[in-house]
Amino acid sequence: MQVVVNLLSNAAKFTPSGGRTRLDARLEDGFLRVTVTDSGPGVPAKDRKLVFDRFRQSDNTLTGKPAGTGLGLAIAKRIVEHLGGRIGVEDAMAGPDPESGRGAAFWFTLPLAEGESGHGTGIAPVRDLPAKDRSD
């Protein structure tokens, strides 16, 4: 739960007013794959590994945004890896809303418990979430 909260918090922080955030969960080859996609500025390829380091953030995505501690993604990575999963970020293929920016897709995978097929779990794509109006 903490990993999802951290990823959604980052997406909300970097999605511009009127942009979109999407949470998706699906089963893939014995793993649960959760992806949080946003329509913000994205994460440059050169920064994709460092954003998971403690106290590190991508420089150009913070323009005009409040700085955080740089711990959220590091904590998420530690939790996911402790549970036997992987975590990463990639371009969001123009994000959920192609007109609002490149976007980022943060994802993580977790292995299913032995004997779990995922049937009856109710795992399915979740609806798009509008960004909070930040004009106030």
C-alpha positions in Angstrom: 0.0 0.0 0.0 2.8 2.4 0.9 4.4 2.0 -2.6 1.1 2.9 -4.3 0.7 5.9 -2.0 4.2 7.1 -2.8 3.8 6.7 -6.5 0.3 8.4 -6.6 1.7 11.2 -4.4 4.5 11.9 -6.9 2.1 11.7 -9.8 -0.2 14.2 -8.2 2.8 16.5 -7.5 4.0 16.5 -11.0 0.8 16.4 -13.0 -0.2 19.9 -14.2 -3.6 21.2 -13.4 -6.1 19.6 -15.9 -3.7 16.7 -16.4 -4.4 13.0 -15.7 -3.1 10.3 -13.5 -3.9 6.6 -14.1 -3.5 3.6 -11.8 -3.4 0.2 -13.5 -2.9 -3.2 -12.0 -2.7 -6.5 -14.0 -1.3 -10.0 -13.7 1.7 -10.8 -15.9 3.6 -14.1 -15.8 3.1 -14.9 -12.1 3.6 -11.3 -11.0 1.3 -8.4 -10.1 2.3 -5.4 -12.1 1.1 -2.0 -10.9 1.6 1.1 -13.0 1.0 4.8 -12.1 1.0 6.9 -15.2 0.8 10.7 -15.3 0.8 13.5 -17.9 3.5 15.6 -16.2 6.9 16.4 -17.6 8.3 12.9 -17.4 11.7 11.7 -16.1 14.7 12.1 -18.5 16.4 8.9 -19.3 19.6 10.1 -17.6 17.7 10.5 -14.3 15.7 7.2 -14.3 18.0 5.3 -11.9 18.9 8.2 -9.6 15.3 9.1 -8.7 15.2 5.8 -6.7 18.3 6.9 -4.6 17.7 8.5 -1.2 17.6 12.4 -1.3 17.8 12.5 -5.1 15.3 14.0 -7.5 15.4 14.7 -11.2 16.4 18.4 -11.7 14.2 19.5 -14.5 11.0 18.1 -13.2 11.0 20.3 -10.1 10.7 23.6 -12.0 8.0 25.5 -10.2 7.1 22.5 -8.0 7.7 22.2 -4.2 10.8 20.2 -3.4 10.3 17.0 -1.5 12.8 15.0 0.7 13.7 12.7 -2.1 12.8 9.7 0.1 9.5 8.5 -1.4 10.9 6.5 -4.3 13.8 5.2 -2.3 11.4 3.8 0.3 9.2 2.4 -2.5 12.2 0.7 -4.1 13.3 -0.8 -0.8 9.8 -2.2 0.0 9.3 -3.7 -3.5 12.8 -5.3 -3.6 12.3 -6.7 -0.1 9.1 -8.4 -1.3 11.0 -9.9 -4.3 9.8 -7.4 -6.9 11.2 -4.8 -9.2 10.5 -1.1 -9.7 11.2 1.3 -12.6 10.1 4.3 -14.6 9.7 4.9 -18.3 8.0 7.4 -20.7 4.3 7.2 -20.5 3.8 7.4 -24.3 2.4 10.9 -24.0 0.6 10.1 -20.8 -3.1 9.4 -20.4 -3.8 12.7 -22.1 -1.6 13.0 -25.2 -2.0 16.8 -25.3 -0.7 17.5 -21.8 2.9 16.4 -22.0 5.1 13.4 -22.2 4.4 12.0 -18.8 6.0 9.3 -16.7 4.9 5.7 -16.0 6.3 4.4 -12.7 5.7 0.6 -12.3 6.5 -2.1 -9.9 6.0 -5.9 -9.9 5.5 -8.3 -7.0 5.5 -12.1 -7.2 2.2 -13.8 -6.6 2.1 -16.2 -3.6 2.8 -19.8 -4.6 -0.4 -21.3 -5.9 -2.1 -18.0 -6.6 -3.4 -17.5 -10.1 -5.0 -14.2 -9.6 -8.4 -15.5 -10.5 -11.1 -13.9 -8.4 -8.8 -11.1 -7.2 -10.8 -8.4 -9.0 -7.6 -7.0 -10.4 -8.4 -4.7 -13.4 -7.5 -1.3 -14.7 -8.7 1.5 -12.5 -10.2 4.7 -13.8 -8.3 7.8 -14.7 -8.0 10.3 -11.8 -8.1 14.1 -12.7 -5.4 16.2 -11.2 -6.5 18.5 -8.5 -6.9 22.1 -9.7 -3.9 23.9 -8.3 -5.0 27.4 -9.3 -6.0 28.3 -5.8 
